[in-house]
């Protein structure tokens, strides 16, 4: 079945919103004072992000490709695997979806935001920051985490092993993200996705939260540029080695 551009954009919007709701929602449950999950461990966050990718992938992988990530969209276009004419509409849908998803997280957790005086924890439910304040380490971490994500994503979805069952391939993407958050997520969060960081950071800057603190825009370029660079390199490498 062929889907129209508007249907595919709707899928990207909803898919990205679900990613933020499930991923950043898990962070809010762990880090905001007074929640039922307050003080839980990192694995709860890893599960949230893993399922935040897996569930939209199962829902929309056959509709829009479930890119839900501007870096993936740009990387595919740079390597001739996605039409440039659709790049900007896809990215707009992804960014808007991320912002709406974050607004829903805030609506659900508003009383707990009002109790949480730690501004770093508040910002962490929106966007990423390097835990030691290093932009260089943040870039390195985001680049290699994103490289594995996109190499894995293109490898899983294009591998002959999965061609007769792409549903299983999209299911596997959730486990890839789950593992990435568990293994390489410590330094930055991680972002791995410009929409996942920029959209919620913009929401953080606009909302009048009680203990908001600084949105740390001086760091914001890291989780945007690193995933985009990694996506272009990872997809080009896979295409050169296995699709030539």
C-alpha positions as CSV (number, residue, x, y, z in Angstrom):
1,X,0.0,0.0,0.0
2,X,1.3,3.4,-0.9
3,X,0.8,6.2,1.7
4,X,0.5,9.9,0.9
5,X,3.1,12.3,2.1
6,X,0.6,13.7,4.7
7,X,0.0,10.2,6.0
8,X,3.7,9.6,6.4
9,X,4.2,13.0,8.1
10,X,1.4,12.1,10.5
11,X,3.2,8.9,11.3
12,X,6.5,10.7,11.9
13,X,4.8,13.2,14.1
14,X,3.0,10.6,16.2
15,X,6.0,8.3,16.3
16,X,8.4,11.1,17.5
17,X,5.8,12.2,20.1
18,X,5.6,8.6,21.4
19,X,9.4,8.4,21.6
20,X,9.5,11.5,23.8
21,X,6.6,10.5,25.9
22,X,8.0,7.0,26.7
23,X,11.7,8.0,26.8
24,X,11.6,11.3,28.6
25,X,8.6,10.1,30.6
26,X,10.8,7.4,32.0
27,X,13.4,10.0,33.0
28,X,10.8,12.1,34.7
29,X,9.5,9.0,36.6
30,X,13.1,8.4,37.9
31,X,14.3,11.9,38.5
32,X,11.4,14.0,39.7
33,X,10.8,14.0,43.4
34,X,7.7,12.3,44.7
35,X,6.9,10.0,41.7
36,X,6.2,6.3,42.2
37,X,9.5,5.6,40.4
38,X,11.6,8.3,42.1
39,X,15.2,7.1,42.6
40,X,14.9,4.0,40.4
41,X,17.9,2.9,38.4
42,X,19.2,3.6,34.9
43,X,17.6,0.5,33.4
44,X,14.1,1.9,33.8
45,X,15.2,4.8,31.6
46,X,16.9,2.4,29.1
47,X,13.6,0.4,28.9
48,X,11.6,3.6,28.3
49,X,13.8,4.7,25.4
50,X,14.1,1.2,23.9
51,X,10.3,0.8,23.9
52,X,10.0,4.5,22.8
53,X,11.7,3.4,19.6
54,X,10.3,-0.1,19.3
55,X,6.6,0.7,19.6
56,X,6.5,3.5,17.0
57,X,8.7,1.3,14.7
58,X,6.2,-1.5,14.9
59,X,3.3,0.9,14.3
60,X,4.8,3.1,11.6
61,X,7.8,1.3,10.1
62,X,5.7,0.2,7.1
63,X,4.1,3.6,6.7
64,X,6.8,6.3,6.9
65,X,9.9,4.2,7.6
66,X,9.6,5.4,11.3
67,X,12.7,7.6,10.9
68,X,11.6,9.8,13.9
69,X,15.0,11.3,13.8
70,X,16.3,14.2,11.6
71,X,19.8,12.8,11.6
72,X,18.5,9.5,10.1
73,X,16.5,11.4,7.5
74,X,19.4,13.6,6.5
75,X,21.8,10.6,6.5
76,X,19.5,8.6,4.2
77,X,19.1,11.6,1.8
78,X,22.8,12.3,1.7
79,X,23.4,8.7,0.6
80,X,20.6,8.7,-2.1
81,X,18.2,6.6,-0.1
82,X,15.5,9.2,0.6
83,X,14.2,12.1,-1.5
84,X,15.5,15.5,-0.6
85,X,12.1,17.0,-1.4
86,X,10.7,15.3,1.7
87,X,13.6,16.0,4.1
88,X,12.3,19.3,5.4
89,X,8.7,18.2,5.8
90,X,9.9,15.1,7.7
91,X,12.1,17.1,10.0
92,X,9.4,19.6,10.8
93,X,7.0,16.7,11.6
94,X,9.6,15.2,13.8
95,X,10.4,18.4,15.7
96,X,6.7,19.2,16.3
97,X,6.1,15.6,17.4
98,X,9.0,15.9,19.9
99,X,7.6,19.2,21.3
100,X,4.1,17.9,21.7
101,X,5.4,14.7,23.3
102,X,7.4,16.8,25.8
103,X,4.4,19.0,26.6
104,X,2.4,15.8,27.4
105,X,5.2,14.6,29.7
106,X,5.1,18.0,31.5
107,X,1.3,17.9,31.8
108,X,1.5,14.4,33.4
109,X,4.3,15.2,35.8
110,X,3.6,18.9,36.6
111,X,3.1,18.4,40.4
112,X,6.4,16.6,40.6
113,X,8.3,19.3,38.6
114,X,7.0,21.7,41.2
115,X,8.6,19.6,44.0
116,X,12.0,19.0,42.3
117,X,14.5,21.7,43.2
118,X,17.4,20.1,41.3
119,X,17.5,22.0,38.1
120,X,19.8,19.5,36.4
121,X,17.2,16.8,37.0
122,X,14.5,19.0,35.6
123,X,16.5,19.7,32.5
124,X,17.4,16.0,32.2
125,X,13.7,15.2,31.7
126,X,13.8,17.5,28.6
127,X,17.2,17.3,26.9
128,X,20.8,16.1,27.3
129,X,23.9,17.5,28.8
130,X,27.4,16.1,29.4
131,X,27.6,14.9,33.0
132,X,31.1,16.5,33.5
133,X,30.3,19.6,31.4
134,X,32.6,18.6,28.5
135,X,31.4,19.5,25.0
136,X,34.2,17.4,23.5
137,X,33.3,14.3,25.5
138,X,29.7,15.0,24.8
139,X,30.4,15.1,21.0
140,X,32.5,11.9,21.1
141,X,29.8,10.1,23.1
142,X,27.0,11.3,20.9
143,X,28.9,10.5,17.7
144,X,29.8,6.9,18.5
145,X,26.5,6.2,20.1
146,X,24.7,7.6,17.0
147,X,27.1,5.8,14.7
148,X,26.2,2.4,16.2
149,X,22.5,3.4,16.2
150,X,22.4,4.2,12.5
151,X,24.8,1.5,11.4
152,X,22.6,-0.9,13.3
153,X,19.3,0.6,12.0
154,X,20.4,0.5,8.3
155,X,22.0,-2.9,8.8
156,X,19.0,-4.5,10.4
157,X,16.4,-3.1,8.0
158,X,18.4,-3.8,4.9
159,X,19.9,-7.1,5.9
160,X,18.7,-10.1,3.7
161,X,18.0,-12.0,6.9
162,X,15.0,-9.7,7.7
163,X,13.7,-9.0,4.2
164,X,10.8,-11.5,4.6
165,X,9.9,-10.2,8.0
166,X,10.6,-6.5,8.4
167,X,8.4,-6.4,11.5
168,X,11.0,-8.4,13.3
169,X,13.7,-6.0,12.1
170,X,11.8,-3.0,13.6
171,X,11.3,-4.9,16.8
172,X,15.0,-5.4,17.0
173,X,15.6,-1.7,16.8
174,X,14.1,-1.2,20.2
175,X,16.6,-3.6,21.7
176,X,19.4,-1.7,19.9
177,X,18.4,1.6,21.5
178,X,17.8,-0.1,24.9
179,X,21.3,-1.5,24.8
180,X,22.8,1.8,23.7
181,X,21.2,3.7,26.5
182,X,22.4,1.1,29.0
183,X,26.0,1.0,27.6
184,X,26.9,4.4,26.2
185,X,24.2,6.5,27.8
186,X,26.0,7.5,31.0
187,X,28.0,10.6,29.7
188,X,25.1,12.5,28.0
189,X,21.8,10.9,28.5
190,X,22.0,10.1,25.5
191,X,20.4,12.1,22.7
192,X,21.2,10.2,19.4
193,X,18.5,12.3,17.8
194,X,18.4,16.1,17.1
195,X,14.6,16.2,17.4
196,X,14.7,14.3,20.8
197,X,17.0,17.0,22.2
198,X,16.2,20.3,20.4
199,X,12.4,20.1,20.5
200,X,12.2,19.4,24.2
201,X,15.0,21.9,25.0
202,X,12.9,24.6,23.2
203,X,9.9,23.6,25.3
204,X,12.1,23.8,28.4
205,X,13.1,27.4,27.4
206,X,9.5,28.4,26.9
207,X,7.7,26.9,29.9
208,X,7.5,28.8,33.2
209,X,8.6,25.9,35.4
210,X,9.2,26.6,39.1
211,X,12.7,25.2,39.2
212,X,13.6,25.4,35.6
213,X,17.2,26.6,35.7
214,X,19.1,27.3,32.5
215,X,18.3,25.5,29.2
216,X,22.1,25.3,28.4
217,X,21.9,26.4,24.8
218,X,25.7,26.6,24.6
219,X,25.7,22.8,24.6
220,X,22.6,22.4,22.3
221,X,24.7,22.1,19.1
222,X,26.4,18.9,20.3
223,X,23.3,16.6,20.2
224,X,22.3,18.0,16.9
225,X,25.6,18.0,14.9
226,X,27.1,14.7,16.3
227,X,24.1,12.5,15.3
228,X,23.8,14.1,11.9
229,X,27.6,13.6,11.2
230,X,27.4,10.0,12.5
231,X,24.4,9.2,10.5
232,X,26.0,10.3,7.2
233,X,29.2,8.4,7.9
234,X,27.5,5.2,9.2
235,X,25.0,4.9,6.3
236,X,27.7,5.7,3.7
237,X,30.0,3.0,5.3
238,X,27.2,0.3,5.2
239,X,26.2,1.2,1.7
240,X,29.8,1.1,0.5
241,X,30.6,-2.2,2.1
242,X,27.3,-4.2,1.6
243,X,25.1,-2.5,-0.9
244,X,27.5,-1.6,-3.7
